[in-house]
Amino acid sequence: MRKAFEIWAATRRNRRRVRRLAETVVWCSERATLADPQHSVRTEVIRPDFDIAGPEAGFPSRDQDLQVRRARIVNEVARRRSRVLAARSPSAAPDPLQGGRLLLTSLDASDWSALPAEASQGFFDEHDCPGWDTWLDYFADGNGHFLLLSWVPPHLVDLAEAGIRICAMDNLTWVGCEILSA
């Protein structure tokens, strides 16, 4: 999955990606709390219209239509977040991650055990998906797999790590940010 992220970062060096990261950092920094990781990363005002990973999505599947729908869902969440933040005009900071971390999730590889949800106190849902407030992009890795890229606020990194550690599948992984500044 890390190689897929490197490919994504190399092909998407543009203002939209940088702005989306900045908006996500601002959004989550103001809302995500350690006291309520489950609900504080799932703000109602930017809630997706459809579950990105649940049964209504036809999960699990490599169906191209499903992957296109997932990408649209992630992009719509980002547009909603951007509209709410439009008046504030967040800009890229010297440290784009502001102490947080980037997370890759392979939604199709979840076993639906809900173990990461329990271990992370709800940061992950029962499909191993982080809250939509954290979503940055959904993209193909070049090998027929699709990945969700998210930003995890610094104060929720330990909870996310607990979810990653208990996950029986290899569908949750951290990626470095060094390529963002290249």
C-alpha positions as CSV (number, residue, x, y, z in Angstrom):
1,M,0.0,0.0,0.0
2,R,2.9,2.4,0.7
3,K,4.0,2.1,-3.0
4,A,0.5,3.0,-4.1
5,F,0.7,6.1,-2.0
6,E,4.0,7.1,-3.5
7,I,2.5,6.7,-7.0
8,W,-0.6,8.7,-5.9
9,A,1.6,11.5,-4.4
10,A,3.9,11.7,-7.5
11,T,1.0,11.9,-9.9
12,R,-1.1,14.4,-7.9
13,R,1.3,17.2,-7.0
14,N,-1.2,20.0,-7.4
15,R,-3.0,22.7,-5.5
16,R,-6.2,20.7,-5.1
17,R,-4.4,18.0,-3.1
18,V,-2.5,20.4,-0.9
19,R,-5.6,22.5,-0.3
20,R,-7.7,19.4,0.5
21,L,-5.1,18.3,3.1
22,A,-5.0,21.8,4.6
23,E,-8.8,21.9,4.9
24,T,-8.9,18.4,6.4
25,V,-6.3,19.4,9.0
26,V,-8.2,22.6,9.9
27,W,-11.6,20.8,10.0
28,C,-10.4,17.9,12.2
29,S,-8.2,20.0,14.4
30,E,-11.3,22.0,15.4
31,R,-13.7,19.0,15.8
32,A,-11.9,15.7,16.5
33,T,-11.8,15.0,20.2
34,L,-10.2,12.2,22.3
35,A,-13.3,12.3,24.5
36,D,-15.5,11.2,21.5
37,P,-13.4,9.8,18.6
38,Q,-16.4,8.0,17.1
39,H,-18.7,11.0,16.6
40,S,-16.2,13.9,16.5
41,V,-14.7,12.6,13.2
42,R,-18.2,12.1,11.7
43,T,-19.6,15.6,11.5
44,E,-23.2,15.6,10.3
45,V,-22.9,18.7,8.1
46,I,-20.5,16.9,5.7
47,R,-21.9,13.4,6.2
48,P,-21.8,11.4,2.9
49,D,-25.2,10.5,1.4
50,F,-24.2,6.8,1.1
51,D,-22.1,4.5,3.2
52,I,-18.7,4.1,1.5
53,A,-18.1,0.6,2.8
54,G,-21.3,-0.9,4.0
55,P,-23.6,-3.5,2.5
56,E,-25.5,-1.0,0.3
57,A,-22.3,-0.2,-1.4
58,G,-22.1,-3.8,-2.6
59,F,-19.1,-4.5,-0.5
60,P,-16.7,-6.3,-0.9
61,S,-16.3,-5.8,-4.6
62,R,-13.8,-4.8,-7.3
63,D,-16.7,-3.6,-9.4
64,Q,-15.6,-0.5,-11.3
65,D,-18.9,1.2,-10.7
66,L,-18.6,0.7,-7.0
67,Q,-15.1,2.2,-7.0
68,V,-16.3,5.2,-9.0
69,R,-19.1,5.7,-6.5
70,R,-16.7,5.6,-3.6
71,A,-14.4,8.2,-5.2
72,R,-17.5,10.4,-5.8
73,I,-18.5,10.0,-2.2
74,V,-15.1,11.0,-0.9
75,N,-14.9,13.9,-3.3
76,E,-18.4,15.1,-2.2
77,V,-17.4,15.0,1.4
78,A,-14.3,17.1,0.6
79,R,-16.4,19.6,-1.4
80,R,-18.9,20.0,1.5
81,R,-16.0,20.5,3.9
82,S,-14.4,23.0,1.5
83,R,-17.7,25.0,1.2
84,V,-18.1,25.3,4.9
85,L,-14.5,26.4,5.3
86,A,-14.6,28.7,2.2
87,A,-14.7,32.0,4.1
88,R,-11.7,31.0,6.1
89,S,-9.4,30.1,3.3
90,P,-7.0,27.6,5.0
91,S,-3.6,27.5,3.5
92,A,-0.8,25.0,3.5
93,A,1.3,25.1,6.7
94,P,5.1,24.5,6.8
95,D,4.3,21.1,8.4
96,P,1.3,20.0,6.2
97,L,0.4,17.2,8.7
98,Q,0.5,19.4,11.8
99,G,1.6,16.4,13.9
100,G,-1.0,14.1,12.5
101,R,-0.4,11.1,10.2
102,L,-1.6,9.8,6.9
103,L,-3.5,6.5,6.8
104,L,-4.3,4.2,3.9
105,T,-7.3,2.0,4.1
106,S,-8.2,-0.8,1.7
107,L,-12.0,-1.0,2.2
108,D,-12.3,-4.2,0.2
109,A,-9.9,-6.1,2.5
110,S,-11.9,-5.5,5.7
111,D,-13.2,-8.6,7.4
112,W,-16.0,-6.6,9.1
113,S,-14.9,-7.9,12.5
114,A,-15.4,-4.5,14.1
115,L,-12.2,-5.2,16.2
116,P,-10.5,-2.0,15.0
117,A,-13.7,0.0,15.8
118,E,-13.6,-1.3,19.4
119,A,-9.9,-0.8,19.9
120,S,-10.0,2.7,18.5
121,Q,-13.1,3.7,20.5
122,G,-15.0,4.2,17.3
123,F,-12.4,6.1,15.2
124,F,-12.7,3.2,12.8
125,D,-16.2,1.9,12.0
126,E,-17.2,-1.7,11.8
127,H,-15.8,-1.8,8.2
128,D,-12.4,-0.5,9.3
129,C,-13.2,2.9,7.8
130,P,-12.1,6.1,9.6
131,G,-14.6,8.9,10.0
132,W,-15.4,10.9,6.9
133,D,-14.1,14.1,8.4
134,T,-10.6,12.7,7.9
135,W,-10.9,11.6,4.2
136,L,-8.6,13.1,1.6
137,D,-8.9,10.9,-1.5
138,Y,-9.9,7.5,-2.9
139,F,-7.7,6.2,-5.7
140,A,-6.5,3.1,-7.6
141,D,-3.1,1.7,-6.8
142,G,-2.4,0.5,-10.3
143,N,-2.9,-3.2,-9.4
144,G,-6.7,-3.2,-9.3
145,H,-7.0,-2.3,-5.7
146,F,-8.5,1.0,-4.4
147,L,-7.4,2.9,-1.3
148,L,-8.9,5.5,0.9
149,L,-6.4,8.2,2.1
150,S,-7.1,9.9,5.4
151,W,-5.5,12.3,7.8
152,V,-5.5,11.3,11.5
153,P,-5.3,14.2,14.0
154,P,-2.3,13.9,16.3
155,H,-4.4,13.4,19.4
156,L,-6.2,10.4,17.8
157,V,-3.0,8.7,16.4
158,D,-2.7,6.4,19.4
159,L,-6.3,5.3,19.1
160,A,-6.0,4.7,15.4
161,E,-2.8,2.7,16.1
162,A,-4.6,0.5,18.5
163,G,-7.2,-0.2,15.8
164,I,-4.4,-1.0,13.3
165,R,-2.6,-3.3,15.6
166,I,-5.6,-5.4,16.4
167,C,-6.8,-5.6,12.8
168,A,-6.3,-9.2,11.5
169,M,-6.3,-8.0,7.9
170,D,-3.5,-6.0,6.2
171,N,-5.8,-3.2,5.2
172,L,-4.8,-0.3,7.4
173,T,-1.3,1.2,7.1
174,W,0.5,4.5,7.9
175,V,2.3,6.3,5.2
176,G,5.0,8.9,5.6
177,C,4.6,12.6,4.6
178,E,8.1,13.1,3.2
179,I,6.8,12.9,-0.3
180,L,4.4,15.7,0.3
181,S,7.2,18.2,0.6
182,A,9.2,16.9,-2.3
